[in-house]
């Protein structure tokens, strides 16, 4: 995997590694300064500055991603009678996938695959009573840390000086380092972290841009041969009803920042005006919204009013969205030629793992932190103290507003009633308007090969909404902010103390694997697969493209064609099932971006511009001067006794009343659907109080705060 030094330097910048690592990679022996060392059969451990192990050392590994199809080797269902990939090799069931063939070649190791095909949590549980039979295994960060504190999992922090790539990555990303610190007295690290992208936006709102344009764009009044009436109004204004609110937006051409004004003195609040009119026909509703946009923004959007929602210069807020949704559901005849259309839906309306995206979106609409936290529902207040959205009155007020929208029929019928246990395929059936999800997978429907959308139809990622965020400014700040920011995920790989024992070869080989994964070459391999799947120049160097301001490799044409043929354009499925990449470590979004449709890249590009120009704020993976902007570590170093106490608050655990798992239950989702139906939770204040006072919320939060205090003290001590 030898590439030009200049390209490696660019890749280092892209992955936030320091330039001094250029040229370092995984070898059989790696010195701390990056120079190669020689090995001999049977050689024992070298000094702390160097890792040495015997050629052909075998690692027994139980690692993968949630199923037998996404392990290190080909599953029969994926390989069939044999599958030939873009590298020209035919693979059969049981063969190692290309990425792991390359790992073994580069590192000079053998792998014995023992993966059972489970989720990280269940895989760990399978092996925890037989740890002597495994060397490397998947697990959740919390379990790996808990068992690490018991001496079951290797503390890899002891070897950081021998792992220059991994060490540099952690030094460049303080919150990452703090997220994986398992003991603040020793600085122990019990797992290698996994990033599904890092320091980038994750989920975003998506809309049918063509539907918005049909309703809002053009000269004169909107007309339609048929429409429905809007429901009796329930939702009340969130934004002001008078005064002016300045908002910064990216210019339509994407090159600069402009300040525009929401002028409520001139236009009034669109929800207040619609509510006063009561139930109205869809045509009247659209013309009210058109007039409001013209007056509130003083003609800024001209006759292309749809740009308020879907343009690079979008500035929409919750009230404007509700007004638009009222127009959408009242005009199905114009939009899809039927009698009904669904406003906001979730990807799978009968799957709790997807249904929770509805309250995550509510947090963005109404300026509530903690609804899309990296850990539970935690966030930092401006005083640096941890807060829990489940104990915040504001969170329940946001859910109440979502329930108001639901009462008006603005959320999908299947989200409201999943009794039949089936997911309504709204995008595929041209019957859904918007949801909140991942850009790449959901904009695949725009590709003509999917046969979903007709020419001119367009499902695109749009700007996050303007909301009032209490970031410490006087009275809050009207701005765009996303809490959906990529950081350490909750799964990782640990090393078994009993399995490795006193075998220095195994230990050094396992540590070298982790360090290699954070080298420039390793990070490319773990995202793209081997070089055969990457486009190269005549001299063997990568062909690159600009991704978020950095040069990253292009995938080979054969890879792109194969991805669509074998995985319908779904990068993650292709990478995990066929290449064996993106199973752990640091996944670059650059490969995924190339597999995104033109429409997907357009929306993501608009959002990327807004982030780069500062009109979309986000949490930082650093210890910031204003703690409100600091990302919560994915894991906090609570002791076993503390974790036992936390787990005793059963309503708050991952299997309790706030679950995000597929078959779980989530109170926030329930409140969107049914309102304040829980006993003792008759209003927002009572709901927050019950969690805090009756379900152990206060004690839970104090235990998390104690762990953070220790972690921050540790950070300051080593800083």
N, C-alpha and C positions, 0 to 999 in steps of 0.2 A: 504494500500500500504506500509506495513512495510517490510523493507529490512535490511540487515546487514549494520552496520555502515561502515565497510570497503568498501563495494560496493558503498555506497552513496558517500564516499570520492573520490572514483575513478571516479564516474560520475561527481562529482563537477569539478575535474581536466579536464575531457573531455569537459565540457561546460564552462570552465574558470571561475567558481565560486570559491570563497575562501573557505578554508576548515572549517572555523568556522560555515558554514551553515549546516554541516552534522546533520541530524536529523530534520531540519526545514521543515515544510510542510504546506499545506493549512488546517486549522482547522476552526471551527466556530469562535473561538477567537484566535488570534495570537499576543503574546507579541513581542516586538522588540528583545528580547533575545532568542526567539524561544520556550519559555515555554508555555504550554497551559493555558488558562484562562477559567473560567466558565461563562456561559451566562444565562440569564433568559428572559422569554417572555416579549417583550416590552421594553427591556433595551435600553437606549440611548447611544450616542457616548461616548467612553472611552477616556482617555488622548491620546495625540499625539503618544505615544509609543506603542499603542495597538489598534487593530481593533476589534470591538464587534458588533454583529448584531443578530437579533432574528432568531431562528431556523425556516426554511421554508420561509425566505424572498424571494419574487419573483422579478426576474429581467426580464424586457421586453427587449428582444434582437432582433436586426435586423442585424445579422452577418452571413457571409458565404463566399464562394469563387466563385463568378462569375456566378453561375447558381443554379436552384432549386435542382439539383442533388448533389450539394456540399454545402449543408447547415447543420444545426444541426439535422434535422430530415430526415427520409427516404422519398424520392420522389417516386411517384407511378411507374415511369419508372424503378427505381432501385429495389424497393421492390417487384413489381409485385403482385402476390397473396400471398406473404409472402416469406421471405428469411431467411434461417437458417444459422447462421455464426459459426465460429470455437469455439465460447463460448457456443454453444449448444442452444442458444436462437433464436427463430423465431421472426423476426421483420416484421411489416407491414407498409404500407404507413402512414405517420404521426407520427410514433414512433420515439423517440429520438434515435440517433445512440449511440453505446456503450460508446464512449468517453464521451459523454455529460450526459449519465446516471450516469457514474462514477463521473463526476464533481459534479453533484447534490448531490450524496451520500456523497462524501468526504467533500464538503463545507457546506452541510446542507441547500441548497437553492433550490428554484424552478425556472424554466425558462419558460417564455412565449415567444414562438418563433414567431416573426413577420417579418422574412426575406422575402423579395420580390423576391429573386433570381437574383439580379442584380450584375454587377460589383461594386467594392467599390465606384467608382465615382458616378455611377447612383443610387446606394442604398442611398448614402448620399443625393443626390439631391431629391430623393423621400421623405425623412423625414425632410429636412431642414426647411420646413414651418410648420411642425407639431411635433416639438421636444418634446412637453409636453407628447406625446403619446409613447415615447420610452426612455429607460434608457441607453442601450449600442448599438452602431451602427458602421457598417463598413464605411470607408471613405478613400480617399487618404490622405496621410500625409499633403499635401499642403492645402487641403480643411479643414481638421480638425484643422490645425494650424491657418488658416485664420479665421475660425469661433470661435476658441478658443480665439483669440485676441479680438473678439467682445463680449466675455462673454457667448457664446453659449455652449462651450465645457468645461468640468471640467479640471482645471489645476492639474494634478495628482502629479506634483513635490512637491506640498504642503504636500503630505502625504508620501514622500519617507521614512521618519524615521519609519513609520508604515509598510513599505513594504521591509523587510530586504533582501529578495531574489532578487527582482527587483533592489533595490539599489546597491547590491553587483555586479550584472551583469553589470550595467552601470559603476561602478567604475573600473571594470576590463577591460572595452572596451571604452576608451575615445571618439573615433570617433563615436561610437554608441550613446553615451551621447550627443555629439554635433549634431548628425544627427536628434535628436528628440527635441532639444531645440528650442522652438518657440519664446522666448523673452529673449534677452540677458541682459535686465535690471533686470528681475525677475527670470530668469532660468526656466520659465514655460515649462511644457511638456503637450501636449494636446492629445496624443495618445500612446497606447502601441504598440511597434514596432513588425513587422513580419520579420522573417528570414527564408528563404528557404535554410537552412544551413547557417553557418557563418564561416568566416575566412578559407575558402576553395575554391579551384578552381571551377568554374561554367561550362562554355562551353569549349570544346576542339576540335581539329581537329580529324576526324575519317577517316580511309582509309581501302580499301580492301587489307589487308596484303597478301592474296594469289595471287592477281594480281601483286603486287610489286615483290613477290618472283618469279613468272613465268617469269617476264621480266629480272630480274637482277641477280638471283642466278645461281650458277653452274660453272663448268669448261668450258673453250673454249668459242666460240662465240655463240651468240643467233642466232637461225635459226627459220624460220616459212615458211609454205607453201604459205601463203598469208598475205599481209599487205596493208595498205593504205599509201598515202604520207602525210607528215606533211604539214600544211598550210604555205604559204609564211610568213616568220618571221616578227613580228611586235614588240613584247616585246623585250626590250633591257636590258643589264645587270644591276642588282642592286648591287650585291656584287662586290668586286674589280676584276680587270682583271690581276693583277700582285701582287706580294708580298705574305705575309703569314699572316693568321689570326688564332691565337690560340683560342681554344674553350674548355671549361670544360664540360665533359659528365660524366654520371654515368657509372660505369663499367658494362659489360654485365651481371654479376651475381648480380648486384644491391647492392653491399656492400661498394663501395668506389667511389671516384671521380678521374677521369683521365683527363689529358690535352692532347688533340690531335690538329693537325694543318691542316687547309685548305691551301694547298700549291699551290697557283696560278702560281708561277714561274715554278713549275714542270708540272702542268696539264693544265694551262690556265683556263679561265672561260668557263664553259660548254655552256652557252647561246651565248657568243661571237663566239665560235667554230661552234655551230649549225647554227647561223645566217649567218656566212660566207659560210657555205655549201648550204644555201637556203632550198628550199623544197626538202626533202629527204624521202626515203621510211622508213617505220616503223622499219624494221630490222636494217638498217644502224643507225637510231636514237638510238635504244637500245644499240647497240655495242659502239657507241660513249659515251653514258652515262656510260656503264660498264667500259670502259677504263679510263674515267675521274675519276671515284670513286677509281679505283685502284691506279692511279697516284696522285691524290690530297690528299689522305689519306695514301699514302705509304703502301698500302696493309693491313691497319688496319682492314678492314671489311672482308678480305679474300674472299671466294667465296659466303659468305652470305651477299652480298651487300645490300640486302633489309633492313638490320639493320640500314643503314644510315637513313632510313625513319621510320621504324616500331619497331626497337629494343629498349631495355632499354638504349643502348648507342647511340641513334640516335643523329645526329648533322645537320640535313638538314636545308637549307635556301630557300628563295624564288626562286632564280635562279635554284637550283637543283630541286625544286618542278615543276617549269615550264618545265624543261627538261623532268622530269618524265611524266608530263601530256601530253606532245607532244608524248611520247612513248605510253602512254595508249590509246589516241584517235586514234593513227595510227595502233594499233594492236588489234582491237576488235575480229578478227578471232581467235586469240590465247587466248584471255581473256574470251570471252563469246560465241564464235562461231557464232557471227552475223556480220553485216557490220558496226555497229556503237556502240559507248559507250560514255557516258557523263563523262566529267572530274569532275569539281566542280559543285555541285547543292545545292539548299537549300531544307529544309524539305518539304516545300510547295511552289513551285515556283510561285503560283498565290496569295500568302498571304503575304502582306507587313510586317506583324508581324514576318514572317520567312525570308523574302527576305533581311531584314536589317542585318541578320547574315553574308551576303556576305561582307559588308563593315567593319563589326566588324573583320572579318578574315583578311581583307586587312590591318587593323591597326597592327595586329600581324605580318603579312608578311613583312611589310616595316617600322616597328618601329615608329608608329604614335600613340601618346597618345590621349585620349579623344574619341576614336571611340567606346569604350565600358565602358563609365563612369557610375558611380552610379547616377549621376544627369546630365541630358541633355548631353552635350558633353564637360563637364568641367574636368580639371585636374590642378594640381599644377606644376608650373615651379620650377626650382632649386632655384629661388629667393623667393619662397613662395607665389608668385602672381598667381591668377587664370588665366588660359588660356581656350580658347574655340576652339576646333578642327575645327569648322565651319568657323573660321577666320584664320586658319593656312594654308599657302601655301602647307606645307608638306602633309596635308590631301588630297588635290586635286591631288597632284602628285601621291599619292598612288592609288587613284581612277583611274587616268589616266593609271597607270600600269595594273590595273584590266581590264580596257577597252581594253588595248592592248592584254591581254590574251583572252578576249571575242572575239576580232577580229580574233584570231587564232582558234576559235572554242573550247576553253578549258573550257568554262562555258556552262552549260546545255542549250539546245535549248529552253526549256520551261522557263528558267529564262530570256532568251533574248526576248522571245515573248510569252506573256500570253494571247493572243487575244482570245483563245478558252475558257479561264477561268477554265481550268482543271489542276489539279496537276498530274504531271508525277510521278508514283511510281517507282523510279529508283532502290531502294534497292530490293523491292519486285520482280521486273522484271529482276534483274541481269544485269541492264544496266547502273549503276552509280558507280563511283569510290570513291568519297569522298565528305564530307561536314563538316561544323563546327556547333556543336550542343551539346546537353546534352548526356552524356555517357550512363546513365542507360536506357533511353527510346529508344535510337537508336541502342544499341547493343542487344536489345531484339530479333532482327531478327536472331541472332546467335543460339537461342534456337531451337532445332529440332521440337518442337511442333508448331512453326510458319510456317514451311514448305517453308521457303524462300531460305535458303542456302543448297547446297549439302555438303556432307562430304568433309572436307578440305578447304571449303570456310570460310573466316574469316573477319569480319568487326570490326575493333579495334580502340580504342582511341590511338593517337600517340602524341609524344612530340610536344610542341609548337616550332615554328621555331627559328633559330638563326637570329637575325636582329641587325641593329645598332641603339641603343637606346641612345638618348641624355640625359643621367641621370646626367650630370654635369662633367663627366670625359672628359679629353682632346680629342676632336674630336668625342666623343660618344663611347659607349661600345658595342662590339659585344657580345651579350649574349641572353639567352632566358628569356623573360619577358611576363607575362600574365596580362592583365588588367581585365580579367574576374574573379573577386574575390568577393566572397559572403559577403554582408553586409546587412544593413537595406534595406528592400524593400520599395516600395513607397506606400503601403497600411497599414492600421492599424485599431484599434478599439478605439473609443472615448466614453466618458460618457456624456450624455446630462444633462446640468444644469437644464433646464426646466423640464425634465422628472424625475430626482432624487429629485429636489426641496430641501426641508429641511428634507427629510426622511433619517436620519442617517443610518438606517438599510440598505437601498438600496445602499447608498454611500459606506459603509464599506464592504458590500457583493461584490460590483463591484470591489473595490480596492483589496479585498482578492482574487478574481478570477484572477486578473492580477498578483498579487504576487505569488499565487500558481503556475501559469503557468511557472514561472521562478525558482521555487524550483526544487530540483533534481527529486522528484516524479512527479511533474507537467510536467517537460520537457520530461520525459519518456512517460507520458500519452499522451501529445500533439503530440508526434511523433509515438508511437507504438500502442496507444489504451490501454485498460485495461490489467491487468495481465493475463487474460484468453487467450490473444493472444501472450503471451511471454513464452518462455521455462523456466521452473523452476526446481530446484533441489528438492530432497526429503524434505529438511527443509524449502522449500518455497522461498529460495533466487534465484535470477536470474542465469541462465546459461549465461556466458558471452563469448565474443570473442575479439580479439585484433583489434581495429579500430583506425588507425592513432596514434598508440602508447598507446591507452587507452582501458580499458576493458568496453565493452558495451553489453547490453542484446542481446541474440539471440531470434529471433521470433520462435514461436511454429511451429512444423512440420505441424499441421493442418492449421495454418495461411499461411504458404508458399504454401501449396497445393491449398488453397482457393484463394489466390492471383492470381495464374495462371489460375484457373478455371473461376473466375469471372472478372478478369481484364487483362488477357493475360500477366501477369507478370509486368504490369505497376503499380509500387508502389504508385505513387501519385494519380492515379485514384482510386485505391483500398482504400487507406487511407481516401481520401476525401469523396468518395461516399458511402462506407460501414462502416468504423470505425468512421468517423467524426473527425479524427485527421488531422494535418497539415493545418488547416484552418487559423491559425494565430499563433502568438507567435514564439517560437524558434524551428524550425524543425531540428532534428539531421539527418545527412546523414547516420547514422549507419544502420537504418532500410532499407533505399533505397539500400545501398551497398549489403546487404544480398539478395536482390531481383534481383541483377544484375547477368547476365549470367557469366559463367566462363571466357569467352572472355572479357566481360565488366570489370570484376574484374582484369584481367591481365593488360589491358591497363591502367586502373585507378591506379593500384598498381605501375606500372612503373612511372607514372607521380607523384604519391605521394612520391615515393622514391626520385625523382629528386627535388621536392620541399623541402623535409626534408633535403637533402644533399646540398641544396643551389644552384643547377644548374638551377633552374627555379626561377626567382625573381618575386615579386608580390607587390601590394600596401599593406600597413599596416593599421590596424584599430587603429592607434595611431598617436600622434603628433610626427613626426620623425625629426631627426637632418637634414636630406636631404629631404626637402618638396616634392621633385619629387616622392618619394616613399610613400607619404601619400595618403590615400584614401579620395576622396572628400565626405563630408557628403551628405547623400541622400537628405536631405532637408536643406536649409539655411533659417535663420530667417529674411526674408525680411518683412517689414511692409506692411500693406494693401495698402498704397499709392504707395510703391515701386512695389508691385505685380501688381497693376493696370497699372503701367507704363510698366512693363515687358510684361504684357498681351497685351499691345497696339502694341508691335512688332510682328504682327500677323504671319509673315513668320517664326518666331522662336518658336512659341508656339507648344504645343503637337498636335494641329490640323492644323499646318501650313505646311511649306515645308519640315520639317524634322521629320515627324511623324513616330512612330514605331507601330502604331495601325494596326489592320487587314485590314481595308478598307482605310487607309491613303495613303499618298504619301510621298516619301522621295527623296530629291534631290541627296543625295549620291548614292542611288540605281540607280536613273535615269542616273547619270554620268557614272556609271559602264556600263550600257547598251548602252547609246547613245553618251558618251563622252561629250565634251563641247558644248552642244546643247542649253543651256539656254542663252537668250539674255543678253549681257553684261558680260558673263562668258566664254570668249573665250580661257582662259588659267588658270593655277592654281592661279597665282597672282591676276588676275582680279576676279576670283571666290571668293577668300578670301576677297578681297577688297569690293566687292558688299555686302557681308553679313555684313562686319564691318561698312561700310560707308552709305549704302543705306537701309539696312534692320534693322538698329538699333542695330547691333552687339556690337559696342563700348559702347553704353549706357547700353545695357543689361549686358555686362560684368562688367561695373563699379558698377551697382546695386548689382550684385552678390558679387563683391569684397567688397563693403561696408558692406554687411551682414556678410561675412566671417571675416572681420576685427573686427567687434563687437563680433562675436562668439569667436574668438581667444582671444580677450581681456577678455571676460567673463571666458574662460577656464583658462587663466593665473591668473585671480583674485581668482578663487576658488581652484586653484591647490596648 
